[in-house]
Amino acid sequence: MLLVIASETQISVRIQDFGHFLGKVIFPIGIENRLISDESEVVLEEIRLLIEIRWHGRGGQGVVTASRLLAHAALLDGKYVQAFPEFGPERRGAPVIGYTRISDEPIMIHSHIYNPDIVVVVDPTVMSSVDVTEGLVEDGIVVANAEESPDSLKDRLGIERAKVYTVDAKRIALDILKRPIYNTAMLGALIKASPLVTLESISKVVMERFPGTIGEKNVAVIKRAYEEAKGIE
């Protein structure tokens, strides 16, 4: 099934299969793409999928680093990517937003992400001051660093159709890294919620970014968060 959303500057085509989100395509107005439909199927000619992720955390927590590590891993998996922060003052401890786009085809848009398919909350305290679900697509995914259960967080956020995954990233980070650094744990939880990249690719880019023992510990954090993350639809 296709859900087509148009604005003055772009068209967003969301692709679903029996209610499960598969991906979306965003392209500027004026680019001709032909959609052929009958009673049973819709055929998209030369259109591929695009996934948009928005990251929430605080300055100094590696939010932008996580968005870039994800993009680098997707690049290794043969995807086209974008990763960038929200422009503006970034003070340590202040709310920070990062963005990642992953696509099967070259990405033609260069704007902030206004309707993310996935929201990743690196620091749970931002949820008390920032509407992390703003613009989230109706059947999107929230992945949060939280001690509470996915169903409890889903009720607290007041979302109905979106899937919610939680992981106690703080505990995992303190156990393995001995420091409250949650960004790599959230990469593991994100991949559990949506297999955007392979564990092999994300482990490789983390080892390249943090060579030696630090990298090995961060890979261990990712794998443990992947195992412990729990979700609810």
matplotlib code that plots the C-alpha trace (Angstrom):
import matplotlib.pyplot as plt

x = [0.0, 1.2, 0.6, 1.4, 2.0, 2.7, 4.0, 5.0, 8.5, 8.5, 6.4, 6.8, 5.7, 5.5, 5.5, 3.7, 3.0, 0.0, 0.4, 4.2, 6.4, 8.9, 10.4, 9.6, 10.7, 11.1, 11.7, 11.3, 8.2, 8.9, 10.7, 8.5, 8.0, 5.3, 3.1, 1.1, -1.8, -4.5, -6.8, -4.1, -0.7, 1.2, 4.4, 7.0, 9.4, 13.0, 12.1, 14.0, 13.6, 14.7, 14.8, 15.2, 16.4, 16.4, 18.7, 18.0, 20.5, 22.7, 25.9, 29.0, 27.2, 28.3, 24.9, 26.3, 29.1, 26.5, 24.6, 27.8, 28.8, 25.4, 25.8, 29.4, 28.2, 25.3, 27.9, 29.8, 26.6, 26.2, 23.8, 23.7, 23.8, 23.7, 24.6, 24.6, 23.7, 21.1, 22.8, 23.0, 24.9, 25.8, 26.8, 27.8, 24.6, 22.3, 19.8, 21.3, 19.7, 21.4, 20.1, 20.8, 19.4, 19.9, 18.8, 19.1, 19.5, 21.3, 19.7, 18.3, 17.2, 19.3, 17.1, 16.5, 14.4, 10.9, 9.0, 11.4, 10.7, 12.8, 13.6, 16.5, 16.7, 20.2, 19.5, 16.2, 16.1, 15.5, 12.0, 11.0, 11.8, 11.7, 8.9, 11.0, 8.0, 7.3, 6.7, 7.3, 5.4, 2.3, 3.8, 7.4, 9.8, 11.0, 14.2, 15.0, 17.6, 15.2, 14.9, 11.2, 9.4, 8.5, 4.7, 5.2, 7.2, 4.7, 1.9, 3.9, 4.7, 1.1, 1.8, -0.5, 0.7, 4.4, 6.7, 8.7, 12.0, 13.8, 17.2, 19.0, 22.0, 23.3, 23.7, 25.3, 27.7, 28.7, 29.2, 31.5, 32.9, 32.8, 31.5, 28.1, 28.5, 25.4, 25.7, 27.1, 24.6, 21.9, 23.4, 22.9, 19.3, 18.5, 19.8, 17.6, 14.6, 15.3, 18.1, 19.3, 22.9, 24.6, 26.3, 29.4, 29.4, 28.7, 31.4, 33.9, 33.3, 33.4, 36.8, 38.0, 36.8, 38.1, 41.0, 42.2, 40.7, 38.2, 36.8, 36.5, 34.6, 32.3, 31.6, 30.8, 28.4, 26.6, 26.2, 24.9, 22.4, 21.3, 20.6, 18.8, 16.7, 13.0, 10.1, 6.4, 4.2]
y = [0.0, 3.5, 6.6, 9.8, 13.0, 16.2, 19.6, 22.6, 21.3, 17.6, 14.4, 11.6, 8.1, 5.7, 2.0, -0.5, -4.2, -5.4, -2.5, -3.0, 0.0, -0.9, 2.5, 5.7, 7.7, 11.5, 13.4, 17.1, 18.3, 18.3, 15.0, 12.7, 9.2, 6.9, 5.0, 2.2, 0.8, -1.7, -3.4, -5.8, -4.1, -0.9, -1.0, 1.7, 2.1, 3.0, 4.0, 2.8, 3.1, 5.9, 5.7, 8.9, 8.8, 11.6, 11.4, 13.2, 13.6, 16.2, 17.9, 15.8, 12.5, 11.6, 12.0, 13.3, 10.7, 7.9, 9.3, 9.3, 5.8, 4.5, 6.3, 4.9, 1.4, 1.8, 3.0, -0.2, -2.1, -0.4, 2.3, 6.0, 8.1, 11.5, 12.3, 15.8, 17.7, 20.4, 23.7, 26.0, 26.4, 23.1, 23.4, 20.5, 19.2, 21.2, 19.3, 18.2, 16.7, 14.6, 13.2, 10.2, 9.3, 5.9, 5.1, 2.6, 5.4, 8.8, 11.2, 14.2, 16.2, 18.3, 19.5, 18.7, 15.6, 16.7, 13.4, 10.8, 7.1, 6.4, 8.5, 7.5, 9.0, 8.7, 10.6, 9.9, 13.3, 15.1, 13.6, 15.9, 19.0, 18.1, 16.5, 13.7, 12.2, 15.5, 14.7, 10.9, 9.0, 7.3, 3.8, 4.8, 3.5, 5.1, 3.6, 5.0, 4.7, 4.0, 1.7, 1.4, -1.1, -0.3, -0.4, 2.0, 4.4, 4.1, 5.1, 8.0, 9.4, 9.1, 7.3, 4.6, 3.0, 3.5, 0.7, 1.4, -0.2, 0.5, -0.6, 0.3, 1.9, 3.5, 0.2, -1.4, 1.5, 1.6, -2.2, -2.3, 1.2, 2.2, 5.6, 7.0, 7.1, 5.7, 6.4, 3.1, 1.2, 3.0, 1.9, -1.7, -1.1, 0.7, -2.2, -4.5, -2.4, -2.0, -3.9, -0.8, -2.1, -5.4, -5.9, -6.7, -3.3, -1.3, -3.2, -2.5, 1.2, 1.5, -0.3, 2.1, 5.1, 3.8, 1.5, -1.0, -1.7, 1.2, 0.0, -3.6, -2.4, -0.3, -3.3, -5.3, -2.5, -2.6, -6.4, -6.4, -3.6, -5.5, -8.6, -6.7, -4.2, -5.0, -3.7, -3.5, -2.7]
z = [0.0, -0.7, 1.4, -0.6, 1.4, -0.7, 0.4, -1.6, -2.1, -1.9, -2.1, 0.4, -0.6, 2.3, 1.4, 3.6, 3.4, 5.4, 7.8, 8.3, 7.4, 4.7, 3.9, 2.1, -0.9, -0.8, -4.0, -5.0, -6.8, -10.5, -10.7, -12.7, -11.3, -12.5, -10.1, -11.7, -9.6, -10.0, -7.4, -6.1, -6.4, -6.9, -9.0, -8.5, -11.4, -10.4, -6.9, -3.9, -0.1, 2.2, 6.0, 8.1, 11.7, 14.3, 17.3, 20.7, 23.5, 25.2, 24.2, 25.0, 24.8, 21.3, 19.6, 16.4, 16.5, 16.7, 13.7, 11.7, 12.8, 11.6, 8.3, 7.8, 8.6, 6.0, 3.5, 4.0, 3.4, 0.0, 0.9, 0.2, 3.4, 5.0, 8.6, 10.1, 13.3, 13.8, 13.4, 16.4, 19.6, 21.2, 24.8, 27.0, 28.6, 26.3, 24.1, 20.8, 17.7, 15.0, 11.8, 9.6, 6.2, 4.6, 1.1, -1.7, -4.2, -4.2, -1.8, -3.5, -0.5, 1.9, 4.7, 8.3, 9.0, 9.9, 9.8, 11.0, 10.6, 13.7, 16.7, 19.0, 22.5, 23.8, 27.1, 28.8, 30.6, 27.3, 27.2, 30.0, 28.1, 24.4, 22.4, 20.9, 19.0, 17.1, 13.5, 13.9, 11.3, 12.5, 12.3, 13.1, 15.8, 19.1, 20.5, 24.0, 26.7, 29.6, 32.6, 32.1, 29.9, 26.3, 27.1, 30.0, 27.8, 25.0, 27.4, 28.8, 25.4, 24.3, 21.0, 19.6, 16.4, 16.7, 18.0, 21.1, 22.1, 25.4, 26.7, 29.9, 28.1, 31.3, 33.1, 30.1, 29.6, 33.3, 33.4, 30.3, 29.8, 33.5, 32.2, 31.4, 27.7, 26.0, 22.3, 21.2, 23.3, 21.4, 18.1, 19.3, 20.4, 17.1, 15.0, 17.1, 16.5, 12.7, 10.9, 9.1, 9.0, 10.0, 13.3, 11.4, 9.7, 12.8, 14.7, 12.0, 11.9, 15.7, 15.7, 13.0, 15.0, 18.4, 17.8, 20.5, 23.8, 23.7, 20.4, 21.6, 24.7, 22.6, 20.3, 23.4, 24.5, 21.1, 21.1, 24.7, 24.0, 20.9, 23.0, 25.9, 23.9, 24.2, 22.0, 21.8, 18.8]

ax = plt.figure().add_subplot(projection="3d")
ax.plot(x, y, z, "-o")
ax.set_aspect("equal")
plt.show()
